[in-house]
Amino acid sequence: MSDNQSWNSSGSEEDLDTESGQPVELGGILSKWTNYIHGWQDRWVVLKNNTLSYYKSEDEREYGCRGSLCLSKAVITPHEFDECRFDISVNDSVWYLRAQDPEHRQRWIGSIELHK
């Protein structure tokens, strides 16, 4: 993991709070597809309380999130060809996300599934 990347959870059963049995908050950098002009942009992504939120950077969390998805009805789809990418769909909203490597993609997908 590079210096600018962070991950504060493993994406497994260890992510459950021992007292409440609820998934713990986690955050890290994922690339998010913005548009054809700007392409993939690194974003600080936080998974907490059944919600996935993203911020421009970890330092800008105090300014509020740029967007969020409630995960209760989310459909998570690993990309067919790009082994680092996965898509999250909720109704008409789709987020295209890329992890730094296939292992981190699996951690994110596993953790998101725990929060659903």
C-alpha positions as CSV (number, residue, x, y, z in Angstrom):
1,M,0.0,0.0,0.0
2,S,1.5,3.4,-0.9
3,D,2.0,6.2,1.5
4,N,-1.1,8.1,0.4
5,Q,-3.4,5.0,0.7
6,S,-5.1,4.1,3.9
7,W,-7.3,1.2,5.1
8,N,-8.5,0.9,8.6
9,S,-10.3,-2.4,8.4
10,S,-9.7,-5.8,7.0
11,G,-13.1,-6.5,5.4
12,S,-13.8,-9.7,7.4
13,E,-15.6,-10.8,10.5
14,E,-13.0,-8.9,12.4
15,D,-14.8,-5.7,11.2
16,L,-17.6,-6.4,13.6
17,D,-17.7,-4.4,16.9
18,T,-17.3,-7.0,19.6
19,E,-19.9,-5.3,21.9
20,S,-22.7,-4.4,19.4
21,G,-22.0,-6.9,16.7
22,Q,-22.3,-4.0,14.2
23,P,-19.8,-3.4,11.5
24,V,-17.1,-0.8,12.4
25,E,-16.5,2.3,10.4
26,L,-13.8,2.1,7.8
27,G,-12.3,4.4,5.3
28,G,-9.7,4.5,2.5
29,I,-8.8,5.8,-0.9
30,L,-10.7,4.5,-3.9
31,S,-10.7,6.0,-7.4
32,K,-14.2,7.1,-8.5
33,W,-15.2,7.6,-12.1
34,T,-16.3,11.2,-12.4
35,N,-16.8,11.9,-16.2
36,Y,-15.1,11.6,-19.5
37,I,-13.3,15.0,-19.0
38,H,-11.8,14.2,-15.5
39,G,-11.9,10.4,-15.6
40,W,-10.9,8.5,-12.5
41,Q,-10.3,10.7,-9.4
42,D,-8.9,9.5,-6.0
43,R,-11.5,10.0,-3.3
44,W,-11.6,9.3,0.5
45,V,-14.4,6.8,0.9
46,V,-16.0,6.0,4.3
47,L,-18.2,3.1,5.1
48,K,-20.3,3.7,8.2
49,N,-23.8,2.8,9.5
50,N,-25.1,1.2,6.3
51,T,-23.9,4.2,4.2
52,L,-21.0,4.7,1.8
53,S,-19.9,8.3,1.6
54,Y,-17.1,9.9,-0.3
55,Y,-15.0,13.1,0.2
56,K,-12.6,14.9,-2.1
57,S,-9.8,13.9,0.4
58,E,-9.4,12.7,3.9
59,D,-8.5,16.3,4.9
60,E,-11.7,17.7,3.6
61,R,-14.0,15.4,5.6
62,E,-14.9,18.4,7.8
63,Y,-16.5,20.2,4.9
64,G,-19.1,17.4,4.4
65,C,-19.4,14.5,2.0
66,R,-19.6,14.9,-1.8
67,G,-22.1,12.1,-2.1
68,S,-23.4,9.1,-0.2
69,L,-25.3,5.9,-0.9
70,C,-27.6,3.9,1.5
71,L,-26.5,0.3,1.1
72,S,-29.6,-1.5,2.2
73,K,-30.7,-2.1,-1.5
74,A,-27.3,-1.7,-3.1
75,V,-26.1,-4.1,-5.8
76,I,-22.4,-4.6,-5.8
77,T,-20.9,-5.9,-9.1
78,P,-17.3,-6.7,-9.6
79,H,-16.2,-5.6,-13.1
80,E,-15.9,-8.4,-15.7
81,F,-12.5,-7.4,-17.0
82,D,-10.9,-4.9,-14.7
83,E,-9.9,-6.8,-11.6
84,C,-9.6,-3.7,-9.5
85,R,-13.0,-2.2,-10.3
86,F,-16.4,-2.7,-8.8
87,D,-19.7,-0.9,-9.3
88,I,-22.4,-0.1,-6.7
89,S,-25.9,0.5,-7.9
90,V,-28.8,1.9,-5.9
91,N,-31.9,2.5,-8.0
92,D,-30.8,4.9,-10.8
93,S,-27.5,5.8,-9.1
94,V,-24.3,4.0,-10.0
95,W,-20.9,4.6,-8.6
96,Y,-17.9,3.2,-10.5
97,L,-15.0,2.5,-8.1
98,R,-11.5,1.2,-8.4
99,A,-9.3,-0.2,-5.7
100,Q,-5.5,-0.1,-5.8
101,D,-5.3,-3.9,-6.4
102,P,-7.6,-6.9,-6.6
103,E,-7.0,-7.7,-2.9
104,H,-8.3,-4.3,-1.8
105,R,-11.3,-4.6,-4.1
106,Q,-12.2,-7.9,-2.3
107,R,-11.8,-6.2,1.1
108,W,-14.1,-3.3,0.1
109,I,-16.7,-5.6,-1.4
110,G,-16.6,-7.8,1.7
111,S,-16.9,-4.9,4.1
112,I,-19.7,-3.3,2.1
113,E,-21.6,-6.6,2.1
114,L,-21.3,-6.7,6.0
115,H,-22.8,-3.2,6.2
116,K,-25.8,-4.0,4.0
